[in-house]
Every structure is written in C-alpha cells, then in structure tokens.
Amino acid sequence: MTVRKRCLLWDWTNTKGVPAAMDKVDFSGPIHSVSNWNTWTPPELKGRAPFRPMVRTDGQTSGNDWANVENSKETIIHFYNEPERNGISAQHAADVWNKQMIPLRQQKGKKLVSPSCASDANGQAWLAEFMTLIRPTPPDYLGLHYYGTDSSAAIKYIEDMHAKHPHPVIVSEIASISRDYSAVVGFTTHLANWMDETSWIYEYGFFGCMRAPADTFVSPQAQLMKPDGSFTTLMYKLMREQPMKA
C-alpha cells in the first residue's frame, strides 16, 4: 500500500512561469499535497491534491492573505516560516497564534502547524520558548526544517525535537546541502524511507520544486526542477519510488 506523506514544495514563481509543469506531477503515488509558502492556492493545481496554506510572516495576517486563510476549505494551516530569522519574537508569535490561529481551529475545525524554525541553536531556542508560551493551546502538528549532509544526524534531530515537543510532526522543509549528487540521493532516500515508516511523522516536503536554487546555501544537486521547468531525476524518484532506491 502506498504511504502518502510527501508534500510538493511548489515555488510560487512556477504559477506564472511554468504552470503547465503541474500537469506532469503524479498525484497517484507518494506525493499527495502541495505547498507554495503562501495563502493562495496555485490555480494550476486544479483540485488534484490538498493545498497547505501558510501564514508565512506577519504580512499574511491581514488583508487578502488573511481572507484567503479564513475562507480556505483546506484542513491544515501552517504558521510562520523561520520566524526567528525574520525578526518575529516568540511572544509576538504566541499572541498572534492565540488571537488569530486558534479561532481557526475552534470555529472552523482547522488543524494547525507550529512555526517551522531552522534546526540551529537559535531556531531550537525560539521554538522552545514559543511552545512554552502556548502550552494551553498547543499545535496539532510540530513543524520542523532540516538542511545538512548527514542523514543520520537529520533523523536524530527530528527524533530529539519530537521527544521535546511530543506532537505529530510535519517536516515542512528538508534537503541535503551536499554538492555531490550521489550523496544527495543517499540523503533523500534514507530520510524519505525513514519518514514513510515513522508513524508520528504526518507529512514531509523536500526542497524544492523551483527553476533555480533559492540561494547559495541550498544545493543545485537537490533541485527537483530544471531551469526549463522540466523535472529532475530526483523529482521523478520522489514521485514514483516507494521505498526509494539509492
């Protein structure tokens, strides 16, 4: 039986630049949802899979972006993307969480994902403070990010964070930063197979399906899309292989 936990991280620029590429995504296999770091649904998705709206920063807590969230029929809402790197304090995030996010659960039945922080010391400290502040109103899912080269270290980090904050986990961004393609495939294969088999991991997304690397930190070898909008071999492996093969 197919385990359907993989979320396609679909860069928002694809909607304008290469929307037809979505027609080549196989949603009958392990990939079963889509995120674009925004509150608006990519029209090219055409209802073929669940969308994961994201209140990425304070900019999405008002105006049209917030209206998208309030009116969304989607079941899972992400809250804040690496807030510790965007000048958002844990106290401010907790205030917004209780004022705006919790009513989505209470009144509309939404499932809420905690802020997803970087895996460094600052990110871990920020998340720990936030989780303490919202103890009476905890998230439905713990959001995590991980970038590195050692798949065993990635697993240990995810396990440690789940032990500290025992909620089902959504790994909303993960990828190898190695420049060696075979190492990237090994990392991706090990993590995907482990996450598929781990009961408390609800969903995960490998970064990322975009035509060019987002910055110099991420690895070109881990890209899921080529500059012309076609898919890389790694993308096809994530779409079609389960278990993945190194």
C-alpha positions in Angstrom: 0.0 0.0 0.0 1.3 3.5 -0.9 2.2 5.7 2.0 1.1 9.2 1.1 3.1 11.6 3.1 5.1 13.6 0.6 4.3 17.3 0.1 5.3 19.0 -3.1 7.1 22.3 -2.3 6.0 24.2 -5.4 7.7 27.5 -5.8 5.2 30.4 -6.2 7.0 31.6 -9.3 6.1 28.4 -11.1 2.5 29.6 -11.2 3.4 32.5 -13.6 6.5 30.9 -15.2 5.8 27.2 -15.8 2.2 26.4 -14.7 1.9 23.6 -17.2 4.6 21.7 -15.3 2.0 20.8 -12.6 0.2 18.7 -15.2 3.2 16.3 -15.2 3.0 15.8 -11.4 1.9 12.3 -10.5 -0.5 12.6 -7.6 -1.5 9.0 -7.5 1.7 7.9 -5.7 3.5 9.1 -2.5 3.0 12.9 -3.4 -0.3 13.9 -2.0 -0.3 17.6 -1.1 1.2 20.9 -2.3 2.6 24.0 -0.5 3.9 27.3 -2.0 4.7 29.3 1.1 1.6 31.4 0.5 -2.0 31.6 1.4 -3.3 31.4 -2.2 -3.7 28.1 -4.0 -1.8 27.6 -7.3 -4.6 27.6 -9.9 -2.7 25.1 -11.9 -3.3 22.6 -9.1 -6.9 22.3 -10.3 -8.0 20.5 -7.2 -5.9 17.4 -7.8 -4.4 17.4 -4.3 -4.8 19.1 -0.9 -3.1 22.5 -0.6 -1.3 23.7 2.6 -1.9 27.4 3.1 0.9 29.1 5.0 0.7 32.3 7.2 4.4 32.8 6.4 5.1 36.1 8.2 3.1 39.0 9.7 2.3 40.1 6.2 -0.2 37.2 5.8 -2.1 38.0 9.0 -4.2 40.7 7.4 -5.7 41.8 4.1 -6.3 39.5 1.2 -3.9 36.9 2.5 -5.7 36.5 5.8 -9.0 36.4 3.9 -7.6 33.5 1.9 -6.9 31.7 5.2 -10.3 32.4 6.7 -12.2 31.3 3.6 -10.0 28.3 2.8 -11.6 24.9 2.7 -8.2 23.2 3.3 -7.8 21.4 6.6 -4.2 22.1 7.6 -2.8 25.6 8.0 0.9 26.4 8.5 2.0 29.2 10.8 5.3 31.2 10.3 8.3 30.1 8.4 11.6 30.5 10.2 10.3 33.4 12.3 13.5 33.6 14.3 15.2 34.8 11.1 12.5 37.3 10.3 12.6 39.4 13.4 9.5 37.8 15.0 9.7 37.2 18.7 8.2 34.1 20.3 6.0 36.3 22.4 4.6 38.1 19.4 4.0 34.8 17.6 2.2 33.4 20.6 0.0 36.5 20.7 -0.9 36.1 17.0 -1.4 32.4 17.5 -3.9 32.8 20.2 -5.7 35.8 18.7 -5.9 34.6 15.1 -4.9 31.0 14.6 -6.6 29.2 17.5 -10.0 30.6 16.4 -9.5 28.8 13.1 -9.4 25.6 15.0 -12.2 26.4 17.4 -14.6 27.8 14.8 -13.6 26.2 11.5 -12.1 22.9 12.6 -8.6 23.6 11.1 -5.5 21.7 12.1 -2.6 24.0 13.0 1.1 23.6 12.3 3.5 25.3 14.7 6.1 27.7 13.3 8.8 25.9 11.5 12.2 27.1 12.6 15.7 26.4 11.4 17.5 23.5 13.1 20.3 25.6 14.6 20.5 26.7 18.2 18.6 29.9 17.7 15.8 28.1 15.9 15.5 25.4 18.7 15.5 28.1 21.4 12.9 30.2 19.7 10.6 27.1 19.2 11.1 26.0 22.8 10.0 29.5 24.1 7.0 29.6 21.7 5.9 26.1 22.8 6.1 27.1 26.4 4.1 30.2 25.8 1.3 28.4 24.0 1.2 25.3 26.3 -2.6 25.8 26.9 -3.3 26.0 23.2 -0.8 23.6 21.6 -0.4 22.9 17.8 -1.9 19.9 16.1 1.5 19.3 14.4 5.1 20.3 15.1 6.7 22.0 12.1 10.4 21.3 11.5 13.1 22.2 9.0 16.3 20.4 8.4 19.2 21.1 6.0 22.5 19.2 6.2 24.6 16.4 4.7 24.3 13.6 7.3 21.0 11.7 7.1 21.6 10.0 10.4 22.1 13.4 12.1 18.8 14.6 10.4 17.0 11.6 11.9 18.4 12.2 15.3 17.4 15.9 15.2 13.8 15.1 14.2 13.6 12.4 16.9 15.0 14.8 19.5 12.6 17.5 18.6 9.7 15.1 18.7 10.8 14.0 22.2 10.9 17.6 23.4 7.6 18.5 21.8 5.6 15.3 21.5 3.2 16.2 18.7 2.8 14.6 15.3 5.5 16.1 13.0 5.3 17.8 9.7 8.8 18.3 8.2 7.9 21.3 6.1 11.3 21.7 4.5 14.2 19.2 4.3 17.1 18.7 1.9 20.7 17.7 1.5 23.1 20.7 1.0 25.8 18.4 -0.4 27.2 19.3 -3.9 27.7 15.6 -4.6 24.7 14.2 -6.4 25.2 10.6 -5.1 25.3 12.0 -1.6 22.1 14.0 -2.2 20.3 10.9 -3.4 21.6 8.9 -0.5 20.4 11.5 2.0 17.0 11.9 0.3 16.5 8.1 0.0 17.4 7.4 3.7 15.2 10.2 5.0 12.2 9.6 2.8 12.1 5.9 3.6 12.6 6.5 7.3 9.8 9.2 7.4 7.5 7.0 5.4 7.9 4.3 8.1 7.7 6.6 11.1 4.2 6.7 12.4 4.4 10.1 14.2 5.6 11.9 11.0 2.5 13.0 9.3 4.0 14.7 6.2 7.2 16.0 4.7 8.5 18.1 1.8 11.8 18.0 0.1 13.1 21.4 -1.0 12.3 22.3 -3.6 10.5 22.3 -7.0 11.8 25.6 -8.5 13.7 26.5 -11.6 16.8 27.9 -9.8 18.2 27.4 -6.3 16.7 29.8 -3.8 20.1 30.9 -2.6 23.7 29.8 -2.4 23.0 27.7 0.7 20.8 25.1 -0.9 22.4 22.6 -3.3 21.8 22.7 -7.0 22.1 18.9 -6.9 19.0 18.7 -4.7 16.7 20.7 -7.1 13.5 19.0 -8.2 13.1 21.2 -11.3 15.4 22.2 -14.1 15.6 25.8 -15.4 13.3 25.0 -18.3 10.6 23.8 -15.9 11.1 20.1 -16.5 11.6 17.7 -13.6 14.9 16.3 -12.4 15.6 12.6 -11.8 15.3 13.2 -8.1 11.8 14.6 -8.5 10.8 11.6 -10.5 12.2 9.3 -7.8 10.2 11.2 -5.2 7.0 10.9 -7.3 7.4 7.2 -8.2 9.6 5.3 -5.8 8.5 3.8 -2.5 10.6 2.7 -1.0 13.1 5.0 -2.7 16.3 3.4 -4.1 19.7 4.9 -3.7 
